[in-house]
Amino acid sequence: MTPEDLHARLDALQAAAGDDDGRKSGLITVPTDAWIESFYAEAAKPKTIVDGIRIRDIKVAVGAQEVAAILTRAEAGDRGEPFRDLLLRT
């Protein structure tokens, strides 16, 4: 997944979710190598430890065992909290 793919998927997921909070974006997962190569530039600097790494205000989990994916809030569970609404792309 490229950064462009990520943004397109985030927008599509948001549109498909409508008013169903459980179907909105809840967590972005990224393998470590992909994070270093391309996604790092997309992320905002964390404001606090609780905020963690975020892209468009959706929490990002980076790790060697992660696969590139966007989980809904229902799928992410506690890993995506605190949930925030998707920000517009700037």
C-alpha positions, 0 to 999 in steps of 0.5 A: 500500500502506498501513501496515496492508496492509504488516503484513498482507502481512508476516504472510501471507508469513511464514505461507506461507514456513514453514521455507523461508528463501528465501521469508521477507520479505527487503526492503520497497521504498517510493517516497519520497513514500509513505515521507514520507506514511505509512511513516516512523512505522512504522520503528524508528530505525537502530541502525547504518548496516549495520542501515539502516531497518527495519520489524519488523526487515525492511530497507527501501529508500526511493527515487524509483524504488522501488515499494511491494513486499515481496520475499522473501529470494531476490528481494532478494538482497544488497539485503536483507542482513543478513536478520533474522526478522520481529518480531511487530507491537507 
